[in-house]
Amino acid sequence: MVVVADRTGRSHLYRYRLEGNRWIAVGQVPAFEDQFQVGPLLSPKADRLLFAQRDGARSGEIFLVDLSATPDRAWPPACG
């Protein structure tokens, strides 16, 4: 699971893993510390994550982060 939370005065993305009947914190998703992240979309295998964040003067740029060493690169599917 990935959630958006404001823990440091700015919204960031945090990962959790289900173990038994409890959600265990995995940590913050690697992204720009000085920017907030929004709109997380976790891949079906939970190995890739799409989200938006500001990138310099550009606002709402889309980022893709691999959450495992060997992610399924077929996700997200190509457009068009």
C-alpha positions in Angstrom: 0.0 0.0 0.0 1.2 3.5 -0.7 -0.3 6.5 1.2 0.1 10.3 1.0 0.8 11.7 4.4 2.0 15.0 5.8 4.6 14.0 8.4 7.1 16.8 7.9 5.1 19.8 6.9 4.8 18.6 3.3 2.9 15.7 1.7 5.1 12.7 0.8 4.4 9.1 -0.2 5.0 6.2 2.2 4.9 2.4 1.6 3.4 -0.3 3.8 3.5 -4.1 3.5 0.8 -6.4 4.8 2.2 -9.1 7.1 -0.5 -11.3 8.5 -3.2 -9.0 9.6 -1.0 -5.9 10.2 0.3 -3.2 7.9 4.1 -2.7 8.4 5.8 0.6 7.4 8.4 0.1 4.7 9.5 3.7 4.4 9.2 6.8 2.3 9.1 6.5 -1.4 12.3 8.0 -3.0 11.3 11.4 -4.4 12.3 15.0 -4.1 12.4 15.9 -0.4 11.5 19.6 -1.0 8.4 18.8 -3.1 5.1 17.2 -2.3 3.9 14.1 -4.1 0.3 13.3 -5.1 -1.7 10.7 -7.0 0.1 7.5 -6.3 -0.8 4.6 -8.6 0.8 1.3 -7.5 1.3 -1.4 -10.2 -0.6 -4.7 -9.9 2.5 -6.5 -8.7 3.4 -3.6 -6.3 6.8 -3.3 -7.9 6.4 0.1 -9.7 4.8 3.4 -8.7 3.5 6.3 -10.7 2.9 9.7 -9.1 3.0 13.4 -9.7 5.2 16.0 -8.2 6.6 19.4 -9.1 10.0 19.3 -10.9 11.6 22.7 -10.9 9.4 25.2 -12.7 7.2 22.4 -14.1 4.2 21.4 -11.9 2.5 18.0 -11.9 5.2 16.1 -13.8 4.7 12.3 -13.8 7.3 10.1 -12.2 7.8 6.4 -12.3 9.8 4.7 -9.5 10.9 1.1 -9.4 10.1 -0.5 -6.0 12.0 -3.7 -6.6 15.3 -4.7 -8.2 13.5 -6.6 -11.0 10.2 -4.8 -11.7 7.7 -5.8 -14.4 8.6 -3.3 -17.1 5.4 -4.1 -19.0 3.6 -1.8 -16.5 2.4 0.8 -17.1 1.3 -0.2 -20.6 2.4 2.0 -23.5 0.1 4.7 -24.7 -1.3 4.8 -28.2 
